[in-house]
Amino acid sequence: MESGKVLAVNSMARIEHVEIDSADLNQGFEKFAQHLKQNGLPWPQLLASAFTAGKTRIMMTCDSESLDTLLRTLEGAKTCANSARP
């Protein structure tokens, strides 16, 4: 019988999704990184990413204050757009 160990348990109260217009996944991440740097924002915890039909999609989490700030700065940016808020 196999036994496993739990390495970590995360409790994520809030998860956000963003979409970034891009030619591929790498360009999407470059645009996202540039946006964070230009606005002096820390990297959120990235949970998943995908590229489909000219858009990089990123699922992320961090504390609510940081997420609010990030989403607020993205609203004014032309390269990134808030996609869905659960």
N, C-alpha and C positions, 0 to 999 in steps of 0.2 A: 504494500500500500504506500502510495506517495504522500509526502507531507509538504505543504507549502508554507511560506512565511509572507506576511504582509509587510511590505517595505515602507509604505506610507498611505495615509488616508487623508484626502483633501475634502474640505467642506467648502464648496464654492456657492456663495449666496447669490451671486449674479454673474451671468455669462452674456457677453455681447458678441454680435457678428458684424463685420464690416466688409464692404466690397470695394475693391480698388481697380479702376480701369488700367489694364496693362496688356502687354503683348504676350507675357508668359509669367509663370509663378515667380521667377527670380526678379523680374522687373517690378512686380507687385511688392515684393519684400523690400526692394531697394527704395521704392517710393514711400513705403510705410516707415522704414528706418529714417529716411530723410525728414519726413514729417515729424517724427518723434524728436530728432536732433534739433530741427529748426525751432521747435516749440519748447525745448528743454524738458521733455517728458521722459519718464523711465519706461523701459519695456514692460508691457504686461506679460502675464503668463500665457503663452500660446498653447491652445488645446488642440487645434486642428487647422489645416489650411488645404485649399484646393484651387485649381484653376479650371475655369470653364467659360467658353464663349467670350473671351476678351476681358474676363474679370477674375482677379485674385480674391478669394474669400478667406477671411481669417476669423476663427472663433477664439475668443480670449477671455481672461478674467483677471481681476485684481481688486483692490479695495474700491468701494463705491465712489469715493472722492476722486481717485485717480481716473476711474472709468468715466465719470461725469466730465472731467477736464478734457480727457482725450476725445470723447464724443463731441464736446462743444467745439474743440479746435478743428475736428474733421468736418463739421457742418459748414465751415467757411472755406474749406479746401476744395479745389476743383478735381484733384486726383483721387480723393478718397470720398466714399459716401457711406453713411450709416445704412445698413441693409435692413436688419430685423432686430427688434428688441423684444425678447420673450416676456 
